[in-house]
């Protein structure tokens, strides 16, 4: 499902719409990519990588630096704040002087907890998607 949602969002051509529609179309394009990625990280992939009962737990450390770096990325504070904002549908999109920002909110207190430029949020999405893709290709495909 993740790959399907990402592919659907990627086929949108927000650059080709009239100027007055670009902002809303781009917003939908980015959110269409980000939401499924952050949801799968908040759920099964996050638990698989970082949970106390993760089967990978015994493999983290200097022996497996890439796997360990992936886990560390998933528990990095700003990434978790953004991920939680998306997972609980607690986010907003702000435009300041032609620059777009995503604001994540604490869903229980309705307070802003992280504000990232669109390019920063997209970078988090790209890394998170890459982690899911590598796990899929190396561990889950064909099972």
C-alpha positions as CSV (number, residue, x, y, z in Angstrom):
1,X,0.0,0.0,0.0
2,X,2.9,2.4,0.8
3,X,4.4,2.0,-2.6
4,X,1.0,2.4,-4.3
5,X,0.3,5.7,-2.4
6,X,3.7,7.1,-3.1
7,X,3.4,6.2,-6.8
8,X,0.0,7.8,-7.1
9,X,1.3,11.0,-5.5
10,X,4.4,11.0,-7.6
11,X,2.3,11.0,-10.8
12,X,0.7,14.3,-10.0
13,X,2.3,17.2,-11.9
14,X,1.8,20.2,-9.6
15,X,4.4,22.1,-11.7
16,X,2.0,22.0,-14.7
17,X,-1.1,23.5,-13.2
18,X,-1.9,27.2,-13.5
19,X,0.0,29.5,-11.1
20,X,-3.0,30.2,-8.9
21,X,-3.4,26.5,-8.3
22,X,0.3,25.5,-7.7
23,X,0.4,26.1,-4.0
24,X,-2.6,23.9,-3.2
25,X,-1.6,21.2,-5.7
26,X,2.0,21.1,-4.4
27,X,0.7,20.8,-0.9
28,X,-1.5,17.8,-1.9
29,X,1.5,16.3,-3.7
30,X,3.8,16.5,-0.7
31,X,1.2,15.4,1.8
32,X,0.2,12.5,-0.5
33,X,3.7,11.2,-0.3
34,X,4.5,12.0,3.3
35,X,1.4,10.7,5.1
36,X,1.6,7.0,4.2
37,X,5.4,7.0,4.8
38,X,5.0,8.5,8.3
39,X,2.0,6.2,9.1
40,X,4.0,3.0,8.3
41,X,6.9,4.3,10.3
42,X,4.6,5.1,13.2
43,X,3.2,1.6,13.0
44,X,4.7,-1.7,11.9
45,X,8.1,-0.5,10.6
46,X,8.8,1.7,13.6
47,X,8.0,-1.1,16.0
48,X,10.0,-3.6,14.0
49,X,13.1,-1.3,14.1
50,X,12.8,0.3,17.5
51,X,10.5,-1.7,19.7
52,X,11.7,-3.3,22.9
53,X,10.8,-6.7,21.5
54,X,12.3,-6.1,18.1
55,X,14.1,-9.1,16.7
56,X,16.7,-6.7,15.4
57,X,17.6,-5.5,18.9
58,X,20.5,-7.9,19.3
59,X,22.0,-6.7,16.0
60,X,22.4,-3.0,16.8
61,X,25.9,-1.6,17.5
62,X,29.2,-1.2,15.8
63,X,28.9,-4.5,14.0
64,X,26.0,-3.2,11.9
65,X,26.5,0.6,11.6
66,X,23.9,1.1,8.7
67,X,21.2,-0.8,10.6
68,X,22.0,1.0,13.8
69,X,22.0,4.4,12.0
70,X,18.6,3.6,10.5
71,X,17.3,2.9,14.0
72,X,18.9,6.0,15.4
73,X,17.2,8.1,12.6
74,X,13.8,6.7,13.5
75,X,14.2,7.7,17.1
76,X,15.7,11.1,16.4
77,X,13.6,13.8,18.3
78,X,12.6,16.0,15.4
79,X,11.8,13.1,13.2
80,X,9.6,11.6,15.9
81,X,7.8,14.9,16.4
82,X,7.0,15.2,12.7
83,X,6.0,11.5,12.5
84,X,3.7,11.8,15.4
85,X,2.1,14.9,14.0
86,X,1.3,13.0,10.8
87,X,0.3,9.8,12.6
88,X,-2.3,11.7,14.7
89,X,-3.4,14.0,11.9
90,X,-1.9,16.8,14.0
91,X,-0.2,19.0,11.4
92,X,-0.7,22.2,9.4
93,X,0.8,23.8,6.3
94,X,2.0,27.4,6.6
95,X,3.3,29.6,3.8
96,X,5.6,32.5,4.9
97,X,7.0,34.7,2.2
98,X,6.6,32.1,-0.5
99,X,8.2,29.4,1.6
100,X,6.2,26.4,2.8
101,X,6.5,24.9,6.3
102,X,4.9,21.9,7.9
103,X,3.9,22.4,11.6
104,X,3.4,19.3,13.7
105,X,1.2,19.5,16.7
106,X,1.0,17.6,19.9
107,X,-2.3,15.9,19.3
108,X,-3.2,15.7,23.0
109,X,-2.4,19.4,23.9
110,X,-3.0,21.0,20.5
111,X,0.3,22.8,20.7
112,X,2.9,23.2,18.0
113,X,5.9,20.9,18.6
114,X,7.9,21.1,15.4
115,X,8.1,23.4,12.4
116,X,10.0,22.2,9.3
117,X,10.6,23.8,6.0
118,X,9.0,21.8,3.2
119,X,12.5,20.6,2.0
120,X,13.4,19.4,5.5
121,X,10.2,17.5,5.9
122,X,10.7,16.0,2.4
123,X,14.2,15.0,3.4
124,X,12.8,13.1,6.4
125,X,10.3,11.4,4.1
126,X,13.0,10.4,1.6
127,X,15.2,8.8,4.3
128,X,12.2,7.1,6.0
129,X,11.0,5.8,2.6
130,X,14.5,4.5,1.8
131,X,14.5,2.6,5.1
132,X,11.2,1.0,4.3
133,X,12.3,0.2,0.8
134,X,15.6,-1.5,2.0
135,X,13.7,-3.5,4.6
136,X,11.1,-4.6,2.1
137,X,13.7,-5.6,-0.5
138,X,16.0,-7.4,1.9
139,X,13.7,-9.0,4.4
140,X,10.0,-8.9,3.4
141,X,9.8,-9.4,-0.3
142,X,8.4,-12.8,-1.3
143,X,7.4,-13.7,2.2
